[in-house]
């Protein structure tokens, strides 16, 4: 070899440049745009029948099958060595509807030596590995997660050590035409430096979608039938682990030495949800590999390939392998996205090919809860409240959920019944009826776990509930890029609540007396998950518009119908500078009424999140804005043991911040005047940044406030 590799159509790149670029998703844009300079342009396919299994398409497929069976025999490839670098990352995603991007729990950076010998002998030797545990968890992987796919998968596909997928016939195996339908969807020309590579995109679907089969796209080089790229998933019947929500694979080959299509880039994503409890928690495994530095026909002896295909070098050798930078800093930029564009295309393709029931979870019953506090919680209205729920999954994406909760002190039953149906185009429709205690305000000031402890022990209840009976329907639609639109229409009855419980110490504050109202309510919300990048800044936002037409149910209210309107917006922005970050959090809301604004529609600020340095919901008005600017810096700290999860990282995060509250004309039950109320504070995060301490001082007639809580990321499930 002369230090150069021919990649994707004849463009030569220095091996050192390719090796440096092989650090993942960011390198893809550099390789294709900077190094390769590829421009993808659609061209018209010859006038052929666009349907399935036409003679033209089957001719292409047969040529690809023949090429795959003897792709190296005629070209003189006897063996090769190469090096692969990559990541295995385990992520967790929490909360109803998974509103936030997944958090990295554990990341492994890997280096593997690849050995291959004709006709199909493979050995992969792990020569470098470093990992970091970012959240407490016990994470392990199947053995084949540490390796890459050779020869575009064998004739019988197995994945996850045959525990995820087993015995699926390859569409380009001799058995393929008898099991699959094929259709040419596009013909593309890749042009670079005067060299053109013509590729067919062939879509594959099984004859029988009720058995374990392959689904996806295969890109074939037009003249030879060589596999340039595969992106695919599997039918539900093929997924042996029924916890798997989706399994997506992308395999990409490069043209080496102008003759051989060999592995270049590979991606795997496995998304699992627990099935014994209908709980909003999801685990995601992502594998990313880049392959470089091919050496051809080096004379590998047959005995090298004896034993297991994937092995590890001695521990001392693996420790001595030199990686660049720290593992956290070198993670791909898109690792926090729910999925990248390639994997998203695989999932969308599968949805287009088959009816929704194939990719939906199987039917069955399970316990159901939106969060742990649905089973037990404590506040000043209910006292101790115990709950239970269940879900029944029906066919065609339909589910029935029942949840109930009984308050010991208020001796009252709350519950919800919802029938939902999911569709293939990110659309879900729900019919519901419920009675619950809805919270006033636009942000939670504490996790429900902390609230239960603080309310029971010290009479500090950070909720402001009012009674709501409602029945209606909601539509939830995924638009694009993580943006979701939700519309809920309901008929409701509102009522006031009283304090019924007694704390161990102190005395509860009274509840805000909500007006007794009855009428229709419409809520339209648009939200975009955080993780979206704009000019180097991660953004997440949501906008909620609420309108209602109500009549009073007691003599203190006007006899005229009350029209109530409300707009609330939240924005989170994070700009990272290595291990440091600058965080902006904004909450703004305005409310109006035809002749008055009821207490349950007012804007409430004050508390650890919306107004540190001031009392809980001390500000109540028809207009309010809360703005925080916070810096976050890593500092050395004691590495404390965390049960059986090992030790926490030897660092903590300091988070000094400045906060402003602006409140409009005060509501009748508020004592704070219109104006700006500043505060300064300091936060500290420990134990994998899961535990946060805050101290703050209000600078305008405020006070010192202290807070201890788990990280806000976990509030959605606590």
VOMARVO-815907 format. One record per residue (C-alpha): x, y, z; residue in one letter. Coordinates in steps of 0.02 Angstrom, whole numbers, padded with zeros to 5 digits, always signed. Example, Ala and Ser with C-alpha at 12.3 -4.5 7.8 and 13.67 -1.06 7.14 Angstrom:
! VOMARVO-815907
+00615-00225+00390A
+00684-00053+00357S
! end
This chain:
! VOMARVO-815907
+00000+00000+00000X
+00060+00176-00036X
-00026+00263+00111X
-00180+00307+00011X
-00352+00227+00002X
-00478+00239-00138X
-00648+00278-00062X
-00820+00285-00141X
-00786+00305-00324X
-00601+00334-00346X
-00559+00488-00240X
-00395+00466-00146X
-00376+00522+00035X
-00219+00510+00141X
-00236+00368+00269X
-00187+00484+00411X
-00326+00603+00365X
-00452+00460+00358X
-00396+00392+00527X
-00414+00563+00607X
-00584+00587+00528X
-00645+00419+00591X
-00710+00488+00755X
-00891+00478+00698X
-01035+00581+00645X
-00937+00743+00632X
-00810+00656+00520X
-00945+00602+00399X
-00973+00780+00341X
-00785+00808+00327X
-00753+00649+00229X
-00898+00674+00109X
-00884+00861+00088X
-00702+00909+00124X
-00609+00751+00077X
-00722+00668-00049X
-00824+00818-00105X
-00969+00709-00157X
-01123+00785-00233X
-01276+00675-00242X
-01386+00711-00391X
-01538+00611-00442X
-01548+00548-00620X
-01689+00467-00711X
-01699+00278-00714X
-01727+00199-00881X
-01910+00182-00922X
-01953+00034-00815X
-02104-00025-00720X
-02090+00058-00547X
-02185-00085-00463X
-02123-00229-00361X
-02030-00379-00434X
-02028-00322-00615X
-01901-00405-00731X
-01785-00255-00728X
-01777-00253-00538X
-01757-00441-00521X
-01615-00436-00646X
-01524-00309-00537X
-01555-00414-00381X
-01492-00575-00462X
-01333-00488-00518X
-01308-00423-00340X
-01333-00598-00268X
-01205-00672-00387X
-01082-00532-00350X
-01104-00555-00163X
-01074-00743-00171X
-00907-00722-00261X
-00866-00539-00247X
-00682-00565-00205X
-00644-00727-00294X
-00624-00649-00466X
-00539-00490-00403X
-00396-00577-00315X
-00429-00525-00135X
-00357-00661-00022X
-00355-00571+00146X
-00340-00402+00229X
-00310-00312+00392X
-00388-00147+00447X
-00421-00044+00601X
-00591+00009+00665X
-00623+00143+00794X
-00791+00175+00872X
-00906+00201+01018X
-01032+00100+01113X
-01148+00216+01206X
-01290+00176+01324X
-01419+00314+01347X
-01577+00334+01450X
-01732+00433+01406X
-01864+00473+01536X
-02031+00559+01554X
-02205+00550+01481X
-02188+00563+01292X
-01998+00569+01310X
-01990+00760+01294X
-01803+00775+01327X
-01657+00703+01229X
-01580+00545+01301X
-01443+00564+01431X
-01278+00471+01413X
-01264+00340+01550X
-01105+00251+01494X
-00988+00276+01346X
-00854+00156+01284X
-00725+00211+01157X
-00653+00062+01063X
-00515+00017+00942X
-00519-00149+00851X
-00400-00239+00735X
-00493-00323+00590X
-00430-00479+00505X
-00517-00562+00357X
-00474-00708+00244X
-00567-00781+00095X
-00694-00850+00077X
-00773-00782+00236X
-00660-00802+00387X
-00661-00657+00510X
-00567-00616+00669X
-00588-00455+00768X
-00468-00412+00908X
-00511-00274+01030X
-00346-00183+01057X
-00405-00024+01146X
-00548+00020+01263X
-00587+00158+01384X
-00754+00195+01464X
-00836+00318+01578X
-00992+00297+01684X
-01090+00460+01682X
-01244+00399+01778X
-01259+00257+01904X
-01305+00098+01811X
-01245-00078+01779X
-01221-00085+01591X
-01162-00234+01490X
-01166-00275+01304X
-01181-00431+01198X
-01014-00487+01128X
-01054-00445+00948X
-01089-00263+00995X
-00899-00243+01007X
-00871-00297+00827X
-00915-00235+00654X
-01014-00324+00519X
-00908-00406+00384X
-00965-00450+00207X
-01133-00359+00228X
-01197-00494+00349X
-01202-00682+00318X
-01340-00772+00223X
-01428-00801+00389X
-01432-00642+00495X
-01406-00645+00682X
-01385-00494+00796X
-01363-00469+00982X
-01280-00639+01002X
-01437-00710+00921X
-01543-00643+01065X
-01608-00492+00971X
-01623-00566+00796X
-01594-00745+00739X
-01612-00844+00578X
-01671-00703+00466X
-01634-00740+00281X
-01526-00610+00195X
-01617-00529+00047X
-01460-00551-00060X
-01436-00733-00013X
-01487-00872-00134X
-01649-00886-00034X
-01685-00699-00047X
-01795-00691-00205X
-01911-00824-00137X
-01938-00728+00027X
-01935-00543-00020X
-02010-00415-00139X
-01893-00289-00222X
-01920-00120-00304X
-01797+00006-00378X
-01842+00172-00298X
-01703+00287-00361X
-01549+00293-00467X
-01416+00412-00402X
-01251+00474-00472X
-01111+00516-00350X
-00990+00634-00438X
-00819+00686-00378X
-00661+00743-00469X
-00728+00681-00635X
-00767+00507-00568X
-00949+00452-00563X
-01024+00311-00462X
-01198+00258-00514X
-01304+00177-00379X
-01477+00098-00375X
-01579+00112-00215X
-01674-00051-00200X
-01812-00062-00070X
-01840-00232+00011X
-01995-00299+00098X
-02043-00478+00144X
-02180-00578+00056X
-02250-00619+00228X
-02237-00481+00358X
-02292-00597+00499X
-02128-00694+00500X
-01951-00642+00545X
-01883-00546+00398X
-01778-00397+00342X
-01850-00224+00296X
-01755-00081+00217X
-01650-00014+00074X
-01496-00082-00015X
-01390+00031-00125X
-01308-00064-00269X
-01171-00005-00385X
-01255-00006-00556X
-01123-00088-00663X
-01064-00225-00544X
-01208-00250-00421X
-01089-00224-00273X
-01169-00171-00108X
-01123+00009-00071X
-01241+00037+00075X
-01376-00052+00175X
-01498+00030+00296X
-01627-00082+00373X
-01732-00144+00518X
-01834-00302+00547X
-02014-00357+00563X
-02086-00372+00737X
-02082-00561+00726X
-01893-00555+00701X
-01863-00459+00863X
-01843-00599+00990X
-01824-00481+01138X
-01999-00409+01152X
-01935-00260+01250X
-01859-00195+01088X
-01954-00045+01022X
-01843-00026+00869X
-01681-00095+00797X
-01598+00001+00656X
-01437-00034+00562X
-01336+00065+00435X
-01190-00020+00344X
-01085+00080+00223X
-00942+00015+00114X
-00797+00104+00030X
-00707+00060-00130X
-00532+00005-00078X
-00390-00001-00205X
-00517+00030-00341X
-00578-00151-00333X
-00654-00204-00168X
-00807-00139-00076X
-00758-00158+00108X
-00833-00093+00272X
-00810+00093+00300X
-00946+00158+00418X
-01075+00067+00524X
-01211+00119+00645X
-01325+00021+00760X
-01467+00083+00868X
-01569-00029+00984X
-01711+00053+01082X
-01792-00044+01225X
-01938-00010+01340X
-01989-00113+01491X
-02146-00217+01461X
-02190-00268+01638X
-02229-00087+01685X
-02304+00040+01567X
-02181+00170+01627X
-02099+00313+01530X
-01920+00248+01531X
-01818+00196+01380X
-01642+00126+01359X
-01545+00157+01198X
-01387+00071+01137X
-01292+00159+00998X
-01141+00088+00910X
-01039+00193+00789X
-00890+00126+00691X
-00768+00195+00563X
-00644+00082+00472X
-00479+00135+00395X
-00301+00086+00358X
-00332-00067+00249X
-00184-00179+00206X
-00225-00305+00068X
-00158-00481+00035X
-00038-00484+00182X
-00032-00673+00197X
-00133-00710+00354X
-00112-00892+00410X
-00272-00995+00434X
-00235-01029+00618X
-00262-00845+00656X
-00449-00871+00634X
-00470-01012+00757X
-00580-00986+00910X
-00710-00849+00940X
-00728-00716+00807X
-00715-00570+00930X
-00575-00576+01060X
-00485-00454+01173X
-00301-00412+01181X
-00216-00428+01350X
-00275-00297+01475X
-00105-00212+01482X
-00103-00188+01293X
-00279-00117+01292X
-00234+00007+01428X
-00082+00064+01330X
-00184+00107+01175X
-00179+00296+01151X
-00343+00386+01118X
-00350+00571+01083X
-00431+00688+01209X
-00555+00633+01342X
-00694+00512+01302X
-00832+00634+01352X
-00761+00776+01247X
-00739+00661+01096X
-00916+00593+01093X
-01003+00629+00926X
-01102+00791+00927X
-01263+00701+00879X
-01254+00568+01015X
-01384+00664+01116X
-01510+00666+00974X
-01651+00541+00985X
-01584+00471+00822X
-01479+00533+00678X
-01543+00562+00501X
-01487+00393+00434X
-01570+00292+00571X
-01726+00400+00563X
-01737+00361+00377X
-01730+00175+00415X
-01875+00187+00536X
-01977+00297+00419X
-01945+00177+00276X
-02010+00031+00378X
-02167+00128+00423X
-02202+00160+00239X
-02179-00021+00189X
-02289-00113+00312X
-02444-00084+00415X
-02417-00008+00586X
-02457-00164+00684X
-02297-00250+00627X
-02184-00126+00715X
-02297-00098+00866X
-02269-00186+01031X
-02369-00346+01054X
-02535-00342+01143X
-02543-00377+01329X
-02575-00302+01499X
-02457-00218+01621X
-02451-00104+01771X
-02458+00078+01719X
-02391+00239+01794X
-02332+00406+01727X
-02212+00426+01873X
-02164+00340+02035X
-02269+00463+02136X
-02425+00393+02052X
-02406+00247+02173X
-02381+00354+02329X
-02368+00540+02367X
-02405+00664+02506X
-02469+00842+02504X
-02572+00960+02612X
-02737+00925+02523X
-02737+00735+02506X
-02619+00690+02646X
-02551+00520+02600X
-02618+00467+02429X
-02599+00289+02363X
-02623+00245+02181X
-02619+00105+02054X
-02638+00093+01867X
-02645-00030+01724X
-02630-00031+01535X
-02701-00151+01407X
-02617-00147+01236X
-02733-00196+01097X
-02692-00228+00915X
-02658-00093+00784X
-02574+00026+00909X
-02724+00045+01025X
-02704+00050+01214X
-02824+00071+01360X
-02752+00147+01520X
-02834+00159+01690X
-02756+00251+01838X
-02828+00288+02009X
-02771+00372+02171X
-02855+00385+02341X
-02813+00520+02468X
-02818+00460+02648X
-02849+00633+02725X
-02967+00705+02595X
-03055+00535+02576X
-03073+00567+02390X
-03041+00462+02236X
-02951+00532+02083X
-02927+00438+01922X
-02907+00439+01734X
-02967+00325+01594X
-02890+00349+01421X
-02910+00256+01258X
-02770+00299+01135X
-02728+00249+00958X
-02559+00275+00876X
-02536+00288+00688X
-02384+00263+00577X
-02361+00448+00535X
-02317+00502+00713X
-02500+00536+00750X
-02588+00484+00911X
-02769+00514+00961X
-02832+00495+01139X
-03006+00497+01216X
-03004+00526+01404X
-03106+00558+01559X
-03028+00605+01726X
-03042+00686+01895X
-02879+00755+01961X
-02800+00895+02061X
-02719+01008+01932X
-02575+01119+01984X
-02579+01308+01958X
-02422+01382+01884X
-02314+01352+01731X
-02164+01260+01805X
-02139+01130+01939X
-02037+01202+02083X
-01985+01032+02153X
-01992+00849+02112X
-02144+00759+02182X
-02025+00649+02282X
-01949+00800+02369X
-02121+00879+02387X
-02189+00726+02478X
-02043+00726+02601X
-02044+00915+02629X
-02234+00924+02648X
-02244+00781+02772X
-02094+00831+02878X
-02086+01021+02872X
-02254+01082+02802X
-02169+01142+02642X
-02289+01098+02502X
-02231+01160+02331X
-02396+01123+02241X
-02547+01235+02215X
-02690+01118+02168X
-02870+01144+02116X
-03004+01014+02080X
-03039+00970+01897X
-03166+00851+01820X
-03142+00838+01632X
-03184+00735+01479X
-03118+00761+01304X
-02998+00713+01167X
-02819+00753+01120X
-02718+00739+00961X
-02529+00727+00966X
-02431+00748+00804X
-02244+00738+00771X
-02203+00871+00641X
-02016+00863+00605X
-01848+00870+00690X
-01920+00830+00860X
-02058+00962+00854X
-02226+00902+00918X
-02399+00980+00906X
-02531+00937+01034X
-02714+00991+01035X
-02831+00950+01180X
-03016+00994+01188X
-03114+00956+01346X
-03267+00999+01448X
-03219+01037+01628X
-03281+01079+01802X
-03164+01172+01920X
-03175+01184+02108X
-03076+01244+02258X
-02984+01131+02379X
-02947+01145+02564X
-02804+01090+02676X
-02843+00920+02754X
-02676+00851+02812X
-02564+00888+02962X
-02373+00889+02950X
-02252+00822+03080X
-02192+00999+03113X
-02249+01173+03064X
-02412+01226+02984X
-02470+01221+02804X
-02507+01378+02707X
-02687+01387+02644X
-02725+01342+02464X
-02770+01475+02336X
-02961+01475+02321X
-02996+01428+02140X
-03160+01486+02065X
-03297+01360+02037X
-03316+01358+01847X
-03391+01246+01714X
-03363+01252+01527X
-03256+01209+01377X
-03067+01222+01367X
-02948+01211+01218X
-02760+01192+01235X
-02639+01201+01088X
-02455+01171+01123X
-02302+01161+01012X
-02140+01095+01084X
-01967+01056+01019X
-01852+00946+01118X
-01685+01011+01180X
-01533+00952+01086X
-01573+01055+00932X
-01415+01149+00883X
-01422+01330+00821X
-01257+01423+00801X
-01175+01304+00923X
-01314+01322+01054X
-01430+01183+01111X
-01610+01242+01112X
-01772+01175+01181X
-01936+01267+01189X
-02124+01252+01203X
-02270+01367+01175X
-02442+01339+01249X
-02603+01431+01205X
-02755+01403+01314X
-02931+01465+01291X
-03090+01430+01389X
-03271+01484+01397X
-03342+01457+01572X
-03493+01492+01678X
-03486+01519+01866X
-03558+01388+01981X
-03577+01499+02135X
-03660+01665+02173X
-03499+01765+02195X
-03462+01763+02007X
-03542+01864+01868X
-03686+01780+01780X
-03607+01822+01612X
-03500+01688+01528X
-03316+01708+01569X
-03195+01699+01423X
-03017+01660+01479X
-02861+01661+01371X
-02682+01620+01415X
-02512+01609+01329X
-02359+01529+01409X
-02186+01502+01336X
-02029+01416+01399X
-01855+01420+01324X
-01697+01327+01375X
-01531+01369+01291X
-01363+01291+01328X
-01197+01346+01253X
-01053+01228+01293X
-00870+01274+01306X
-00779+01109+01333X
-00826+01049+01507X
-00908+01217+01550X
-01077+01281+01496X
-01183+01439+01496X
-01368+01404+01528X
-01517+01519+01495X
-01691+01474+01559X
-01841+01583+01520X
-02023+01566+01575X
-02152+01694+01522X
-02342+01694+01531X
-02487+01814+01513X
-02671+01785+01553X
-02830+01882+01517X
-03018+01868+01542X
-03175+01950+01474X
-03208+02030+01643X
-03086+01944+01764X
-02946+01817+01773X
-02986+01672+01889X
-02850+01621+02015X
-02819+01456+01925X
-02767+01551+01766X
-02651+01677+01848X
-02462+01676+01822X
-02371+01611+01976X
-02184+01636+02007X
-02074+01610+02158X
-01978+01458+02216X
-01817+01365+02177X
-01847+01363+01988X
-01950+01517+01944X
-01898+01636+02085X
-01753+01583+02197X
-01728+01695+02349X
-01916+01718+02364X
-02057+01615+02439X
-02156+01485+02341X
-02280+01569+02223X
-02251+01735+02308X
-02286+01824+02144X
-02460+01808+02068X
-02516+01916+01923X
-02590+01911+01749X
-02414+01938+01680X
-02248+01865+01734X
-02073+01829+01669X
-01936+01725+01749X
-01758+01732+01679X
-01604+01638+01739X
-01425+01649+01676X
-01317+01511+01748X
-01137+01457+01723X
-01087+01276+01751X
-00906+01226+01786X
-00827+01059+01828X
-00718+01060+01984X
-00620+00920+02072X
-00715+00829+02208X
-00709+00669+02310X
-00750+00511+02212X
-00882+00435+02325X
-00942+00253+02310X
-01121+00232+02248X
-01189+00064+02305X
-01144-00073+02179X
-01123+00050+02035X
-00942+00088+02077X
-00878+00262+02116X
-00947+00429+02060X
-00831+00534+01951X
-00699+00631+02052X
-00780+00796+02007X
-00933+00903+02041X
-01019+01046+01951X
-01030+01222+02021X
-01172+01328+01951X
-01174+01513+02001X
-01324+01606+01931X
-01414+01771+01920X
-01604+01774+01916X
-01737+01903+01877X
-01924+01897+01906X
-02041+02022+01827X
-02221+02026+01887X
-02366+02132+01826X
-02507+02204+01929X
-02531+02087+02078X
-02681+01973+02098X
-02797+02017+02245X
-02719+01880+02352X
-02537+01932+02316X
-02438+02060+02417X
-02298+02090+02292X
-02301+02251+02191X
-02273+02263+02005X
-02089+02267+01955X
-01923+02175+01942X
-01856+02063+02080X
-01674+02008+02060X
-01583+01868+02150X
-01412+01783+02151X
-01377+01603+02192X
-01256+01458+02186X
-01296+01279+02140X
-01187+01126+02163X
-01215+00956+02080X
-01141+00795+02150X
-01148+00606+02125X
-01154+00596+01934X
-01239+00769+01940X
-01396+00682+02003X
-01408+00779+02167X
-01418+00970+02169X
-01397+01092+02314X
-01451+01273+02294X
-01430+01428+02400X
-01501+01595+02342X
-01533+01770+02404X
-01673+01883+02343X
-01605+02060+02322X
-01770+02155+02334X
-01856+02120+02498X
-01809+01937+02477X
-01730+01811+02593X
-01605+01668+02597X
-01675+01508+02525X
-01601+01333+02524X
-01648+01183+02420X
-01593+01002+02398X
-01668+00898+02257X
-01627+00772+02123X
-01582+00838+01951X
-01729+00908+01854X
-01705+00776+01718X
-01777+00646+01836X
-01929+00745+01892X
-02036+00675+01753X
-02028+00499+01826X
-02024+00536+02014X
! end
